[in-house]
Amino acid sequence: MNRTRIATWKPLLAGDMLRAAGRAPLMPFRRPLSLSARVVRESTVHTLLRRCQLVSGVILLVYLSLHLVNHALGIWSLDLAGRGLLLALRVWRSAPGTVLLYGASLLHFSLALRTIYGRRHWKLPLTEWVRLWAGLSLPLLLIRHVVSTRLASSLYGFEPNYERIVISLITSGTQGLQLALLAPGWVHGCLGLWLRMRHREGARRAKPFLIALLVLLPTLSAVGFVRMKLAVLALRVGPLHADPKLVGHQLALDAWRHNILMLYLSLLIGAFVAGQLRNWLERRRLRKAMIDA
């Protein structure tokens, strides 16, 4: 046996001796263990993010549901809807309510951007396209409403009630926008919750009731808003005038709306473009690796 063959066998013999003594080197097993740990870690992170998305979505759906119910109270009287609005303001404008609502909104939107960036393809079923459209179009409608109410209240002392809100919508010609605002977020939230729960037996049994609720609540809300509008018009004599605080700060509020809208669209477009660029680079590296192989 020549020296080359003996030298080749020495590492093998040493490895066999170490394995027999129970002290085999761990190098051959590091890669599978590392890969397994990475898969487990990624699965854990994915599960955590899905739960965060579900919890934040449920919080926003509860807020929207209460908002729709509050509008529906306008079917009975403007005063009843106003008392419901006062209670809602106390809850959601408290420190815990503000943190919960806006924290859930930021978290849900951040996870939506992450989903847009991470998509490898856009071949989606119709249900997903409807949910995506509803979710992304809601902020386009909601920004105007939030700036005219919450931001105007925090910055300029505007105290919203349904009479002032209705008059503001009528004088600005955006009452149709308020009705359109009711649908997208409700559809997005209900579809998202259904896609998570549809495999459960209880959810399948309750499907007719859930469909009825999906249609009935925003319909009653729209009817309530129309009834409140008619009640406000009946109470007022002469032309309607918007609140002086809104009129006096109209230019500033318009600037806030424009800036927030541009930021929202920039983040959406940026996430989509960055994801497409990442996909293109991955395909390019894969083709290069196949050619080199």
Secondary structure as UniProt FT lines:
FT   HELIX           3..20
FT   TURN            21..22
FT   HELIX           27..72
FT   HELIX           73..75
FT   HELIX           78..92
FT   HELIX           95..118
FT   HELIX           126..146
FT   HELIX           147..151
FT   HELIX           152..156
FT   HELIX           162..172
FT   HELIX           175..197
FT   TURN            198..199
FT   HELIX           201..205
FT   HELIX           207..235
FT   HELIX           244..248
FT   HELIX           250..292
//
